[in-house]
Amino acid sequence: MTIISLVDTMGDDLTVCNAARVSFNKESGWDTVGPFAEEIDAQAAKAQDVQARPGDDSLWQGGAGWVYQRLNDKDAKLIHSLAREGHWSPFSHAIAQFRMKMPLAIARQWYKHRIGIEKDCGWNEVSRRYVVDMPEFYMPSGWRKRPTGGAKQGSSDELVETIFGGKPINNLVAAHYESARRLYEEMITEGVAPEMARLVLPNATMTEWVETGSVMAYARLVNLRIDPHAQKDIKPYAAFVFETLGARFPTAWRALMGVKP
Ligand SMILES: Cc1cc2nc3c(=O)[nH]c(=O)nc-3n(C[C@H](O)[C@H](O)[C@H](O)COP(=O)(O)OP(=O)(O)OC[C@H]3O[C@@H](n4cnc5c(N)ncnc54)[C@H](O)[C@@H]3O)c2cc1C
């Protein structure tokens, strides 16, 4: 169960480029590729690295259709050289906001990525001091074994199917979750404060929040969390960020992912 959506973005590849060009008191613009009555095929646009914008008569006379624009080669090269040389600050002006829902244990891993993903003023989470809805619990598709070969963290692809001498692990976990849910419900019914009753909920309890961060910060997070050492359950979230920011900030994202121009 991976639940994540892109809420909004601010800026684009040109934002990154112009944040760097301000050092020389310069500003760059988009190269206009052409006007089209309708949106062109998304694959074709991706292949040419062009971005569609609603038609703007001041940019292109003649229509309310779509205007296609692309970064010029000099600006694309600049973005790649910024990433290569570790000039990270221009990438911090391109921003994205996500809404996501994860089990507490995985959310805690995500939360460790602090710099450039606002924690003080831009992270808002469901509060179980107020909310007493019945909690949802994460049920993984299988219970992976410990890793082999002396690795201290992670898991193997093999699954443990049964415990206690042949009892299906999934049934036992479902019963455990149900028992936690009932205990929680009873405590709430009997007047225990939500901030106290939540203490009996397991690590698999889903939590939900909205966060805002820079493309720079998400690139660092994605690089660490799609790595083979990262926990398998966090990877689909990192993969979603990879896909969405790759589509919205194609040149900056490729540069930060180390893809050659
Ligand atoms: C596979 C894996 C296993 C992990 N295991 C554990 C674990 O067992 N226990 C645990 O607690 N954490 C663990 N972590 C979390 C890890 O230690 C980092 O906290 C987390 O990956 C966030 O890293 P970040 O570089 O995105 O950090 P951020 O805090 O977002 O910082 C971003 C960058 O800013 C710089 N920076 C941040 N703070 C400072 C500072 N105080 N001084 C100087 N430079 C700074 C660093 O260059 C850093 O890379 C693990 C992470 C991964 C990916």
PDBQT file of the ligand as one rigid body, heavy atoms in Angstrom, charges set to zero:
ROOT
HETATM    1  C1  LIG A 301      20.218   2.785   4.269  1.00  0.00    +0.000 C 
HETATM    2  C2  LIG A 301      20.119   3.739   5.408  1.00  0.00    +0.000 A 
HETATM    3  C3  LIG A 301      20.268   3.303   6.701  1.00  0.00    +0.000 A 
HETATM    4  C4  LIG A 301      20.169   4.194   7.781  1.00  0.00    +0.000 A 
HETATM    5  N1  LIG A 301      20.302   3.729   9.052  1.00  0.00    +0.000 NA
HETATM    6  C5  LIG A 301      20.125   4.582  10.084  1.00  0.00    +0.000 A 
HETATM    7  C6  LIG A 301      20.206   4.140  11.445  1.00  0.00    +0.000 A 
HETATM    8  O1  LIG A 301      20.464   2.982  11.708  1.00  0.00    +0.000 OA
HETATM    9  N2  LIG A 301      19.987   5.041  12.440  1.00  0.00    +0.000 N 
HETATM   10  C7  LIG A 301      19.745   6.366  12.187  1.00  0.00    +0.000 A 
HETATM   11  O2  LIG A 301      19.566   7.140  13.116  1.00  0.00    +0.000 OA
HETATM   12  N3  LIG A 301      19.692   6.824  10.921  1.00  0.00    +0.000 NA
HETATM   13  C8  LIG A 301      19.865   5.975   9.869  1.00  0.00    +0.000 A 
HETATM   14  N4  LIG A 301      19.773   6.444   8.593  1.00  0.00    +0.000 N 
HETATM   15  C9  LIG A 301      19.503   7.864   8.385  1.00  0.00    +0.000 C 
HETATM   16  C10 LIG A 301      20.785   8.628   7.988  1.00  0.00    +0.000 C 
HETATM   17  O3  LIG A 301      21.733   8.617   9.014  1.00  0.00    +0.000 OA
HETATM   18  C11 LIG A 301      20.436  10.075   7.630  1.00  0.00    +0.000 C 
HETATM   19  O4  LIG A 301      19.951  10.735   8.769  1.00  0.00    +0.000 OA
HETATM   20  C12 LIG A 301      19.364  10.135   6.555  1.00  0.00    +0.000 C 
HETATM   21  O5  LIG A 301      19.742   9.311   5.481  1.00  0.00    +0.000 OA
HETATM   22  C13 LIG A 301      19.196  11.569   6.077  1.00  0.00    +0.000 C 
HETATM   23  O6  LIG A 301      20.332  11.899   5.332  1.00  0.00    +0.000 OA
HETATM   24  P1  LIG A 301      20.437  13.247   4.513  1.00  0.00    +0.000 P 
HETATM   25  O7  LIG A 301      21.837  13.300   3.985  1.00  0.00    +0.000 OA
HETATM   26  O8  LIG A 301      19.307  13.321   3.546  1.00  0.00    +0.000 OA
HETATM   27  O9  LIG A 301      20.298  14.233   5.740  1.00  0.00    +0.000 OA
HETATM   28  P2  LIG A 301      19.751  15.668   5.994  1.00  0.00    +0.000 P 
HETATM   29  O10 LIG A 301      19.641  15.725   7.468  1.00  0.00    +0.000 OA
HETATM   30  O11 LIG A 301      18.557  16.027   5.212  1.00  0.00    +0.000 OA
HETATM   31  O12 LIG A 301      20.986  16.541   5.557  1.00  0.00    +0.000 OA
HETATM   32  C14 LIG A 301      21.280  16.802   4.214  1.00  0.00    +0.000 C 
HETATM   33  C15 LIG A 301      22.759  17.080   4.077  1.00  0.00    +0.000 C 
HETATM   34  O13 LIG A 301      23.086  18.245   4.812  1.00  0.00    +0.000 OA
HETATM   35  C16 LIG A 301      24.335  18.054   5.453  1.00  0.00    +0.000 C 
HETATM   36  N5  LIG A 301      24.148  18.123   6.909  1.00  0.00    +0.000 N 
HETATM   37  C17 LIG A 301      23.012  17.866   7.596  1.00  0.00    +0.000 A 
HETATM   38  N6  LIG A 301      23.195  18.070   8.905  1.00  0.00    +0.000 NA
HETATM   39  C18 LIG A 301      24.458  18.452   9.058  1.00  0.00    +0.000 A 
HETATM   40  C19 LIG A 301      25.237  18.787  10.168  1.00  0.00    +0.000 A 
HETATM   41  N7  LIG A 301      24.725  18.772  11.395  1.00  0.00    +0.000 N 
HETATM   42  N8  LIG A 301      26.525  19.132   9.966  1.00  0.00    +0.000 NA
HETATM   43  C20 LIG A 301      27.042  19.156   8.726  1.00  0.00    +0.000 A 
HETATM   44  N9  LIG A 301      26.366  18.842   7.602  1.00  0.00    +0.000 NA
HETATM   45  C21 LIG A 301      25.086  18.497   7.774  1.00  0.00    +0.000 A 
HETATM   46  C22 LIG A 301      24.862  16.717   5.033  1.00  0.00    +0.000 C 
HETATM   47  O14 LIG A 301      25.689  16.868   3.897  1.00  0.00    +0.000 OA
HETATM   48  C23 LIG A 301      23.633  15.969   4.633  1.00  0.00    +0.000 C 
HETATM   49  O15 LIG A 301      23.855  14.971   3.653  1.00  0.00    +0.000 OA
HETATM   50  C24 LIG A 301      19.894   5.562   7.526  1.00  0.00    +0.000 A 
HETATM   51  C25 LIG A 301      19.760   6.005   6.214  1.00  0.00    +0.000 A 
HETATM   52  C26 LIG A 301      19.851   5.122   5.154  1.00  0.00    +0.000 A 
HETATM   53  C27 LIG A 301      19.683   5.630   3.756  1.00  0.00    +0.000 C 
ENDROOT
TORSDOF 0
